[in-house]
């Protein structure tokens, strides 16, 4: 499977990672990053950033209780490119040819 997806958890946290398994009991995600909101340069603006999810953990694969996954969705192109810079090859997906 290993499709990059965003997940909104019942705790309110948003994460992005490689969805490797999803069942009724658990959802397994590899190379998980937390999506964080950061203040933008102008007042009232914001930008999104990524930081490692549980950076002190030895393992980079996490099993979430599927009941705590409220919604999952495909990330925007910008978010996907940011994720690929952090965990992937660093290759960015072009918006046009």
N, C-alpha and C positions, 0 to 999 in steps of 0.2 A: 504494500500500500504506500507508505512513506510519502504522503502528499502533505505539503506545507499548508497548515490551517491555523486560523485564529480561534481561540475558545474563550468564551465569557463564562467564568465560574460563579457559583452561587455566593461566594465570598465577595464578589464584586471585582475580583482581579481578572485581568485580561492577559492571556499568554498566547504565544505563537510557537509552533514547533512542527516537527514531522510526525504526523499522525500515522502510527504503524499498526494499531489495532483498535477496534471499537466494538465492544460487546455490551450486553445489557448490564453487566456488573462493573466493568472497568474500561477505561479508555487509556491506551498506552501512547505516550508521546515522547519522542527523542529530541535532543538538542533544544530544550525548552528555554524560551526567553520571556521575561515579563515585559509587557508594554507599559511604559510610563509616560505621563504627560509632563512636559517641561514648559516653563514660561518662554514665550517668543521674544523677539527683539522689541516689538512695539507693545504698548500696554493693551491688554485684552486679547492678545494673540497667544497661541500656544503651538507647540510642536510635539510630535510623538517620538519617543526614543525607546531603545531596547536595552535591557540589562539581563545578565544571566539569572535564571530562576534558581533559587536556592544555591548560590555560588559556592557554598561550603560543602556541598554534597559531593561524594566521590563519583557517583554514577550520574550520567547525563540523560538517563531514561527514567521517566516517571509514570506511575500508574495512578490515574485519577479515578475516583468513584464516578461512574457514568451518571449517577443521579445528581452530581454537583456540576455537570456541564449544562449550562442553561441554553447556550446557543453556540454554534460553530459556523464559521464562514471562511471563504477564501480571502486572503489579504489583498489589499490594493497593490498596485504595481510598485509604488514607492516603498511600502512596508515590506514587500517581498524582496526588493533590492537591498534594503537595510538588513534584513535577516540573512540574505546570501553573503553580504559583506562580513557579517559576524560569524556565521557557521558554515557557509558554503565555499564555493570556489572564488567568490568575489566578483564573478561575472554578473553584469547587470543586464536585465532584459530591456531591449530597446522598445520605445513607444511607437516609432515609425521607422520605415526603411528609406 
